């Protein structure tokens, strides 16, 4: 497949003001973060600059489960987003800059990237009758079904009140009729 052109996300006025304020203070970078993350929602947000407080953000589609290598440096942005510095020497596509781990304002529910330390994440694929899956994500094992439902509905546009997740179809009643979905 060809290389995808990234979508440029222009910061809103509030984000630009916050970035300007951040430029006047020293950028606090933590050097003890994870050195590898895994794409959790099929998308990555990247600030393609050495300074994490830069305003330009690119959006790339990446397969769920793809490994993203970082330097271990992390930065918490003025809006609360957690960013990790990309390790250009270990990146497949020589990406450089900072990648969003989690944070508000990016039209995703839950983290964009997760760490796979100690097997604490699980891959979830949701299908409607057949393959391919209509939704795929990686979630921490501590995540709830409610959190998964919120993510699914945000991604697909489904109404949360009308969304039911099951492991299979309901069993048959003794008379052969189908049971209501509440019995799954």
Kinemage of the C-alpha trace (Angstrom):
@kinemage 1
@onewidth
@group {chain A} dominant
@subgroup {mainchain}
@vectorlist {calphas} color= white
{ca unk a 1} P 0.000 0.000 0.000
{ca unk a 2} L 1.095 3.552 -0.689
{ca unk a 3} L 2.137 5.996 1.935
{ca unk a 4} L -0.806 7.901 3.364
{ca unk a 5} L -0.785 11.678 3.460
{ca unk a 6} L -1.312 12.881 6.996
{ca unk a 7} L -4.195 15.146 7.876
{ca unk a 8} L -3.075 18.411 9.446
{ca unk a 9} L -5.023 19.382 12.518
{ca unk a 10} L -4.917 23.102 13.101
{ca unk a 11} L -5.110 24.065 16.751
{ca unk a 12} L -8.094 26.127 17.851
{ca unk a 13} L -7.647 29.604 19.345
{ca unk a 14} L -7.692 28.270 22.910
{ca unk a 15} L -4.999 25.698 22.135
{ca unk a 16} L -2.875 28.336 20.382
{ca unk a 17} L -3.147 30.645 23.413
{ca unk a 18} L -2.186 27.767 25.706
{ca unk a 19} L 0.812 26.982 23.479
{ca unk a 20} L 1.877 30.630 23.545
{ca unk a 21} L 1.654 30.611 27.344
{ca unk a 22} L 3.655 27.377 27.434
{ca unk a 23} L 6.361 28.948 25.273
{ca unk a 24} L 7.030 31.489 28.018
{ca unk a 25} L 7.806 28.796 30.585
{ca unk a 26} L 10.378 26.055 30.349
{ca unk a 27} L 9.054 22.785 28.940
{ca unk a 28} L 9.144 20.118 31.669
{ca unk a 29} L 10.109 16.778 30.119
{ca unk a 30} L 10.048 13.546 32.110
{ca unk a 31} L 12.782 11.084 31.086
{ca unk a 32} L 11.409 7.949 32.740
{ca unk a 33} L 8.530 7.004 30.412
{ca unk a 34} L 8.059 3.763 28.473
{ca unk a 35} L 10.255 3.161 25.424
{ca unk a 36} L 7.545 1.390 23.427
{ca unk a 37} L 3.813 1.835 22.975
{ca unk a 38} L 1.210 0.045 20.898
{ca unk a 39} L -1.395 1.766 18.704
{ca unk a 40} L -4.750 1.277 20.420
{ca unk a 41} L -7.274 2.957 18.107
{ca unk a 42} L -5.905 2.903 14.574
{ca unk a 43} L -4.743 6.515 14.615
{ca unk a 44} L -1.695 8.484 15.808
{ca unk a 45} L -1.379 12.214 16.427
{ca unk a 46} L 2.153 13.525 15.899
{ca unk a 47} L 3.792 16.885 16.580
{ca unk a 48} L 6.601 16.786 13.966
{ca unk a 49} L 9.032 19.053 15.813
{ca unk a 50} L 11.728 18.670 18.454
{ca unk a 51} L 9.778 21.074 20.715
{ca unk a 52} L 6.621 19.378 22.036
{ca unk a 53} L 4.901 22.721 22.609
{ca unk a 54} L 4.724 23.403 18.841
{ca unk a 55} L 1.211 23.971 17.506
{ca unk a 56} L 1.191 21.798 14.356
{ca unk a 57} L -0.326 18.326 14.806
{ca unk a 58} L -0.547 15.632 12.105
{ca unk a 59} L -3.003 12.729 12.154
{ca unk a 60} L -1.851 9.380 10.721
{ca unk a 61} L -3.791 6.152 10.328
{ca unk a 62} L -1.848 3.250 11.831
{ca unk a 63} L -2.987 -0.357 12.296
{ca unk a 64} L -4.159 -1.344 15.765
{ca unk a 65} L -1.329 -3.279 17.381
{ca unk a 66} L 1.537 -1.503 15.575
{ca unk a 67} L 4.515 -0.841 17.852
{ca unk a 68} L 5.676 2.771 18.278
{ca unk a 69} L 9.214 3.244 19.632
{ca unk a 70} L 9.974 6.219 21.852
{ca unk a 71} L 12.979 7.614 23.689
{ca unk a 72} L 11.373 7.343 27.135
{ca unk a 73} L 10.856 11.113 27.326
{ca unk a 74} L 7.310 12.288 27.969
{ca unk a 75} L 5.696 15.715 28.172
{ca unk a 76} L 2.354 16.790 29.606
{ca unk a 77} L 0.781 19.532 27.462
{ca unk a 78} L -1.133 22.559 28.761
{ca unk a 79} L -4.481 20.880 27.966
{ca unk a 80} L -3.460 17.707 29.845
{ca unk a 81} L -2.406 15.528 26.916
{ca unk a 82} L 0.482 13.119 27.481
{ca unk a 83} L 3.027 13.093 24.631
{ca unk a 84} L 6.025 10.775 24.110
{ca unk a 85} L 9.108 11.604 22.052
{ca unk a 86} L 9.421 9.355 18.991
{ca unk a 87} L 12.666 7.434 18.565
{ca unk a 88} L 13.547 8.231 14.932
{ca unk a 89} L 16.392 5.688 14.975
{ca unk a 90} L 13.947 2.820 15.627
{ca unk a 91} L 10.928 4.086 13.704
{ca unk a 92} L 9.954 2.233 10.516
{ca unk a 93} L 9.014 5.411 8.696
{ca unk a 94} L 11.651 7.692 10.262
{ca unk a 95} L 8.963 9.681 12.043
{ca unk a 96} L 10.302 12.218 14.456
{ca unk a 97} L 8.771 14.541 16.982
{ca unk a 98} L 6.191 13.735 19.655
{ca unk a 99} L 3.255 11.305 19.570
{ca unk a 100} L 0.055 11.608 21.614
{ca unk a 101} L -0.347 8.846 24.205
{ca unk a 102} L -3.627 10.090 25.673
{ca unk a 103} L -5.454 13.328 26.183
{ca unk a 104} L -8.562 15.400 25.568
{ca unk a 105} L -9.605 17.149 22.375
{ca unk a 106} L -8.678 14.614 19.699
{ca unk a 107} L -12.082 13.036 18.988
{ca unk a 108} L -11.070 9.682 20.474
{ca unk a 109} L -12.324 7.982 23.603
{ca unk a 110} L -9.564 6.491 25.708
{ca unk a 111} L -5.839 6.330 25.011
{ca unk a 112} L -4.407 6.537 21.491
{ca unk a 113} L -1.422 4.414 22.584
{ca unk a 114} L -1.046 1.808 25.336
{ca unk a 115} L 1.932 0.090 26.892
{ca unk a 116} L 1.979 -3.681 26.704
{ca unk a 117} L 3.938 -4.178 29.907
{ca unk a 118} L 3.095 -7.410 31.735
{ca unk a 119} L 0.289 -8.373 29.332
{ca unk a 120} L -2.042 -5.749 30.766
{ca unk a 121} L -3.807 -5.052 27.449
{ca unk a 122} L -6.202 -7.061 25.334
{ca unk a 123} L -7.115 -6.795 21.658
{ca unk a 124} L -10.836 -6.480 20.998
{ca unk a 125} L -12.451 -6.926 17.577
{ca unk a 126} L -16.161 -6.261 17.139
{ca unk a 127} L -17.884 -7.827 14.168
{ca unk a 128} L -21.347 -7.370 12.752
{ca unk a 129} L -22.342 -10.825 11.462
{ca unk a 130} L -19.072 -11.411 9.535
{ca unk a 131} L -15.533 -10.213 8.980
{ca unk a 132} L -14.033 -7.711 8.663
{ca unk a 133} L -14.451 -6.208 12.123
{ca unk a 134} L -16.374 -2.923 12.248
{ca unk a 135} L -14.221 -1.808 15.181
{ca unk a 136} L -10.885 -2.855 16.630
{ca unk a 137} L -8.973 -1.578 19.643
{ca unk a 138} L -6.486 -2.424 22.360
{ca unk a 139} L -7.686 -1.784 25.895
{ca unk a 140} L -6.193 -2.245 29.339
{ca unk a 141} L -7.602 -5.311 31.072
{ca unk a 142} L -8.975 -2.940 33.710
{ca unk a 143} L -11.284 -1.244 31.147
{ca unk a 144} L -15.012 -1.772 31.545
{ca unk a 145} L -17.598 -2.887 28.988
{ca unk a 146} L -19.076 0.607 29.345
{ca unk a 147} L -15.775 2.142 28.269
{ca unk a 148} L -15.627 -0.196 25.266
{ca unk a 149} L -19.227 0.671 24.348
{ca unk a 150} L -18.433 4.406 24.511
{ca unk a 151} L -15.436 3.919 22.212
{ca unk a 152} L -17.434 1.789 19.757
{ca unk a 153} L -20.285 4.296 19.582
{ca unk a 154} L -17.945 7.259 19.144
{ca unk a 155} L -16.113 5.462 16.327
{ca unk a 156} L -19.195 4.166 14.485
{ca unk a 157} L -21.879 6.731 15.299
{ca unk a 158} L -24.076 4.104 16.952
{ca unk a 159} L -26.482 5.193 19.712
{ca unk a 160} L -25.128 3.989 23.072
{ca unk a 161} L -28.620 3.269 24.436
{ca unk a 162} L -29.321 0.927 21.511
{ca unk a 163} L -25.945 -0.863 21.549
{ca unk a 164} L -25.674 -4.373 22.964
{ca unk a 165} L -22.453 -6.371 23.053
{ca unk a 166} L -22.625 -10.172 23.308
{ca unk a 167} L -20.280 -13.098 22.947
{ca unk a 168} L -22.777 -14.885 20.725
{ca unk a 169} L -26.392 -15.162 19.702
{ca unk a 170} L -29.019 -15.814 22.411
{ca unk a 171} L -29.924 -19.453 23.058
{ca unk a 172} L -33.258 -20.884 21.927
{ca unk a 173} L -36.198 -21.219 24.284
{ca unk a 174} L -37.512 -24.782 24.927
{ca unk a 175} L -40.285 -24.198 22.368
{ca unk a 176} L -37.671 -23.305 19.700
{ca unk a 177} L -38.368 -19.580 19.631
{ca unk a 178} L -35.535 -17.108 20.007
{ca unk a 179} L -34.882 -15.549 23.380
{ca unk a 180} L -34.711 -11.797 23.905
{ca unk a 181} L -31.261 -10.186 23.768
{ca unk a 182} L -31.371 -9.733 27.572
{ca unk a 183} L -30.644 -13.470 27.862
{ca unk a 184} L -27.221 -13.276 26.226
